[in-house]
Amino acid sequence: MSNEAENRQTISFDDFLKVDIRVGTIVAAEPFPEARRPAIKLRVDFGPELGVKKTSAQITAHYGLREIIGRQVAAVVNFPPKQIGKFMSEVLVLGFPDGQGEVVMIGPDRTVPNGGRLY
Protein backbone atom coordinates (compact mmCIF):
# COMPACT_ATOMS: atom_id res chain seq x y z
CA MET A 1 0.00 0.00 0.00
CA SER A 2 1.37 3.44 -0.91
CA ASN A 3 1.86 6.22 1.64
CA GLU A 4 -0.89 8.16 -0.11
CA ALA A 5 -3.37 5.31 0.45
CA GLU A 6 -2.25 4.92 4.07
CA ASN A 7 -2.71 8.65 4.78
CA ARG A 8 -6.14 8.90 3.17
CA GLN A 9 -8.81 9.82 5.70
CA THR A 10 -12.43 8.79 5.59
CA ILE A 11 -14.77 11.78 5.45
CA SER A 12 -18.48 12.11 6.02
CA PHE A 13 -20.99 13.06 3.36
CA ASP A 14 -21.38 16.39 5.17
CA ASP A 15 -17.63 16.96 4.70
CA PHE A 16 -18.05 16.31 0.96
CA LEU A 17 -20.93 18.80 0.79
CA LYS A 18 -18.64 21.53 2.16
CA VAL A 19 -16.60 21.42 -1.05
CA ASP A 20 -18.58 23.38 -3.65
CA ILE A 21 -17.62 21.97 -7.06
CA ARG A 22 -19.35 23.65 -9.99
CA VAL A 23 -19.20 23.47 -13.77
CA GLY A 24 -18.27 26.51 -15.81
CA THR A 25 -17.29 27.42 -19.35
CA ILE A 26 -13.90 28.92 -20.12
CA VAL A 27 -14.65 32.26 -21.80
CA ALA A 28 -11.13 33.77 -21.92
CA ALA A 29 -7.55 32.53 -21.72
CA GLU A 30 -4.26 34.38 -21.76
CA PRO A 31 -0.61 33.59 -21.10
CA PHE A 32 0.73 33.91 -17.55
CA PRO A 33 4.47 34.44 -18.12
CA GLU A 34 5.03 35.72 -14.56
CA ALA A 35 4.04 32.37 -13.02
CA ARG A 36 6.85 30.25 -11.55
CA ARG A 37 5.60 27.20 -13.46
CA PRO A 38 4.07 27.51 -16.95
CA ALA A 39 0.40 28.47 -16.55
CA ILE A 40 -2.57 30.07 -18.30
CA LYS A 41 -4.85 32.75 -16.83
CA LEU A 42 -8.49 31.73 -17.27
CA ARG A 43 -11.86 33.41 -16.93
CA VAL A 44 -14.59 30.86 -16.30
CA ASP A 45 -18.34 31.60 -16.52
CA PHE A 46 -20.24 29.84 -13.73
CA GLY A 47 -23.66 31.16 -14.74
CA PRO A 48 -25.89 33.90 -13.30
CA GLU A 49 -25.50 32.95 -9.62
CA LEU A 50 -21.68 33.04 -9.46
CA GLY A 51 -20.72 34.93 -12.63
CA VAL A 52 -17.29 34.93 -14.23
CA LYS A 53 -14.35 33.98 -11.99
CA LYS A 54 -10.58 34.24 -12.55
CA THR A 55 -8.04 31.49 -12.03
CA SER A 56 -4.71 30.28 -13.29
CA ALA A 57 -3.99 26.71 -14.24
CA GLN A 58 -0.82 24.79 -15.01
CA ILE A 59 -2.29 23.25 -18.14
CA THR A 60 0.17 24.36 -20.84
CA ALA A 61 1.41 20.82 -21.61
CA HIS A 62 -1.95 19.75 -23.09
CA TYR A 63 -3.91 22.91 -23.89
CA GLY A 64 -3.47 25.95 -26.10
CA LEU A 65 -5.11 29.32 -25.47
CA ARG A 66 -7.59 29.15 -28.34
CA GLU A 67 -8.57 25.50 -28.06
CA ILE A 68 -9.82 25.77 -24.46
CA ILE A 69 -12.27 28.63 -25.07
CA GLY A 70 -15.77 27.17 -24.79
CA ARG A 71 -14.63 24.08 -22.87
CA GLN A 72 -16.59 23.21 -19.74
CA VAL A 73 -14.54 22.44 -16.63
CA ALA A 74 -15.13 21.50 -13.00
CA ALA A 75 -13.82 23.83 -10.30
CA VAL A 76 -13.91 24.32 -6.55
CA VAL A 77 -15.62 27.70 -6.09
CA ASN A 78 -15.60 28.09 -2.31
CA PHE A 79 -11.87 28.28 -1.52
CA PRO A 80 -10.71 31.73 -0.41
CA PRO A 81 -9.04 33.78 -3.19
CA LYS A 82 -5.32 33.06 -3.55
CA GLN A 83 -2.69 35.58 -4.60
CA ILE A 84 -0.41 34.17 -7.31
CA GLY A 85 2.16 36.84 -8.05
CA LYS A 86 0.20 39.92 -9.10
CA PHE A 87 -2.82 37.78 -10.03
CA MET A 88 -5.72 36.88 -7.71
CA SER A 89 -7.09 33.39 -8.33
CA GLU A 90 -10.74 32.98 -7.28
CA VAL A 91 -11.43 29.29 -8.05
CA LEU A 92 -9.52 26.03 -8.46
CA VAL A 93 -10.00 24.26 -11.80
CA LEU A 94 -9.78 20.49 -11.26
CA GLY A 95 -7.77 17.93 -13.18
CA PHE A 96 -5.93 14.64 -13.00
CA PRO A 97 -2.24 14.01 -13.67
CA ASP A 98 -1.28 12.16 -16.85
CA GLY A 99 1.59 9.66 -16.89
CA GLN A 100 4.14 12.50 -16.74
CA GLY A 101 2.33 14.44 -14.00
CA GLU A 102 0.88 17.08 -16.36
CA VAL A 103 -2.66 18.30 -15.69
CA VAL A 104 -5.61 16.98 -17.70
CA MET A 105 -8.68 19.09 -16.88
CA ILE A 106 -11.94 17.41 -15.97
CA GLY A 107 -15.41 18.42 -17.06
CA PRO A 108 -18.73 16.92 -18.10
CA ASP A 109 -18.83 14.71 -21.18
CA ARG A 110 -22.02 16.50 -22.31
CA THR A 111 -22.91 20.18 -22.18
CA VAL A 112 -24.67 21.15 -18.96
CA PRO A 113 -25.82 24.53 -17.62
CA ASN A 114 -23.03 26.65 -16.15
CA GLY A 115 -23.09 26.77 -12.36
CA GLY A 116 -24.37 23.23 -11.88
CA ARG A 117 -23.08 21.66 -8.67
CA LEU A 118 -21.33 18.30 -8.60
CA TYR A 119 -23.21 15.57 -6.74
Sequence and secondary structure as in RCSB ss.txt:
>XXXX:A:sequence
MSNEAENRQTISFDDFLKVDIRVGTIVAAEPFPEARRPAIKLRVDFGPELGVKKTSAQITAHYGLREIIGRQVAA
VVNFPPKQIGKFMSEVLVLGFPDGQGEVVMIGPDRTVPNGGRLY
>XXXX:A:secstr
  HHHHH     HHHHHHS EEEEEEEEEEE TTSSS  EEEEEE HHHH EEEEEE  TTT  TTTTTT EEEE
E  S  EEETTEEE  EE EEE TTS EEE   SS   TT B  
